[in-house]
Amino acid sequence: MSTTTTEPTQPLTAADRCDRCGAQAYVRVVLPVGELLFCGHHARAHADAYQGVAVHIQDETDRLHAEHGAG
């Protein structure tokens, strides 16, 4: 995700849920007004739509491999 910056953000927790399906969120998309949270699947599915307008993208999908052995 090429629009990712080094803007400080809080780590995503199990309480953060995907705005599309309610699964645990691993991606936070900060927009000029508000933010969206996505699971890994929906982050990939909607990446083309938000990459051009996002102010910051916090991608913690690498945690899926560590926590769940996802491939």
Secondary structure, DSSP 8 states (H G I E B T S, - for coil): -TT----------TT-B-TTT-SB--EEEE-SSSEEEE-HHHHHHHHHHHHTT-SEEEE-THHHHHHH---
